[in-house]
Amino acid sequence: AIYTLNYDLLLYWVILKENLHKEFKDCFKYSIDKDKQGDNHYVNWYLQNKYFTTLYYLHGGLHLYGATHEIIKYCFSNGRTLKEQIIQSMNENRLPLFVSGETYSKKIHIINSSDYLSNALNSLKKCKDTLFIHGFNFNENDWHIMEAIAYSKIEKIFISLYRENNIDGICKAIDKIKFFREKLRDKEAALEAIYYDAESAKVWR
């Protein structure tokens, strides 16, 4: 699976531009009820477990809308770009689904109020083997992400470091995750952290 914490459309656009939508799917599709589908410029989210790499927006996104059970995703339709649709929705006081807040408790409250977001976070908790993390700063208000890693069966984690930014904070966060996991699982699964230079990854090239 692929997990992103960004609200923007960059990853979504890259997948479409590089024609990767067959390999990477976010489980959004047109309504099962064809009578309700009509000319809708959005697709609905359906929980699936298929043979493809699933993409999760852990903190929502500018193109996602809905609060609890029904979540929709805007898509290009009838010549209207995603940006145009998003701006129109905001002008009509319809805000996208995204997680914001200065504290962990505020963020987890929003996540627990959404079937989609809570399912995405639970998916991260079920990960195993190896996890690559790029561009995540391990701030305290994102403890729900670190907690999910602790709950998971991930054995090895690769973490990007950008120059000298927050290296001490990231290392302390990893130590906290390891300590939390030991308390949870009685040292059942150790976690190995490997650090790499973020600028060496060339993510968008």
Buried (B, 14 or more C-beta within 10 A) or exposed (E): BEBBBBBEBEBBEEBEEEEEEEEBBBBBEBBEEEEEEEEBBBBBBEEEEEEEEBBBBBBBBBBBBBEEEEBBBBBEBEEEEBEEBBEEBEEEEEEBBBBEEEEBEEBBEBBEEBBBBBBBBEBBBEBEEEBEBEEBEBBEBBBBBBBBBBBBBBEEBBBBBBEEEBEEEBBEBBEBBBEBBBEEEEEEBEBEBEBBEBEEBEEEE
